[in-house]
Amino acid sequence: MLGQHAPTPSESILENSTEDIREAMLALLGADGPKRFPPITRRIRYANDIQGLWYLRGDLMAALATLHGEAEARKRVQGITEMFQGLLPGSLNSRPSPLMG
């Protein structure tokens, strides 16, 4: 509802969730990720916070599209996007797109 905000997650939940998301993103790149996509791997590994990882989804999508094609990459990134639920400020939450279908 308009004007209602979800409670802010605790520091420990945010920290654990950030690491879970980081590991999931790196896992999607696979064992060859560091060799094939060194800049993306590095940026994911060293992102400072949950927002940094949120903004790296586009880079991850591009790398996964190279590996698996765009449709499969979109599915995989959607799984990562769902992991962010309840962890981001309201202004960063993903909105449904008419282009996604």
For each residue, the residues with C-beta under 8 A, 3 or more apart:
1: 4
2:
3:
4: 1
5: 90
6: 86 90
7:
8:
9: 13 14 17 86 87
10: 13 14
11: 14 15
12: 15 16
13: 9 10 16 17
14: 9 10 11 17 18 50 87
15: 11 12 18 19
16: 12 13 19 20
17: 9 13 14 20 21 50 83 87
18: 14 15 21 22 49 50 53 87
19: 15 16 22 23
20: 16 17 23 24 83
21: 17 18 24 25 50 53 80 83 84
22: 18 19 25 26 44 45 47 53
23: 19 20 26 27
24: 20 21 27 28 79 80 83
25: 21 22 28 29 44 53 56 60 80
26: 22 23 29 33 41 44 45
27: 23 24 30
28: 24 25 60 64 76 77 80
29: 25 26 32 33 34 36 37 40 41 44 60 63 64
30: 27 33 67
31:
32: 29 35 36
33: 26 29 30 36 37 40 41 63
34: 29 37 38 41
35: 32 38
36: 29 32 33 63 67
37: 29 33 34 40 41 63
38: 34 35 41 42
39: 42 43
40: 29 33 37 43 44 56 59 60 62 63
41: 26 29 33 34 37 38 44 45
42: 38 39 45 46
43: 39 40 46 47 52 56 59
44: 22 25 26 29 40 41 47 53 56 60
45: 22 26 41 42
46: 42 43
47: 22 43 44 52 53 56
48: 52
49: 18 52 53
50: 14 17 18 21 53 54 84 87 88
51: 54 55 88 89 92
52: 43 47 48 49 55 56
53: 18 21 22 25 44 47 49 50 56 57 84
54: 50 51 57 84 88 92
55: 51 52 58
56: 25 40 43 44 47 52 53 59 60
57: 53 54 60 61 77 80 81
58: 55 61 62
59: 40 43 56 62 63
60: 25 28 29 40 44 56 57 63 64 77 80
61: 57 58 64 65 73 74 77
62: 40 58 59 65 66 73
63: 29 33 36 37 40 59 60 66 67
64: 28 29 60 61 67 68 72 73 76 77
65: 61 62 68 69 70 73
66: 62 63
67: 30 36 63 64 73
68: 64 65 72 73 76
69: 65 72 73
70: 65 73 74
71: 74 75
72: 64 68 69 75 76
73: 61 62 64 65 67 68 69 70 76 77
74: 61 70 71 77 78 100
75: 71 72 78 79
76: 28 64 68 72 73 79 80
77: 28 57 60 61 64 73 74 80 81
78: 74 75 81 82
79: 24 75 76 82 83
80: 21 24 25 28 57 60 76 77 83 84
81: 57 77 78 84 94
82: 78 79 85
83: 17 20 21 24 79 80 87
84: 21 50 53 54 80 81 87 88 93 94
85: 82 93
86: 6 9
87: 9 14 17 18 50 83 84
88: 50 51 54 84 92 93
89: 51 92
90: 5 6 93
91:
92: 51 54 88 89
93: 84 85 88 90
94: 81 84
95:
96: 100
97: 100
98: 101
99:
100: 74 96 97
101: 98
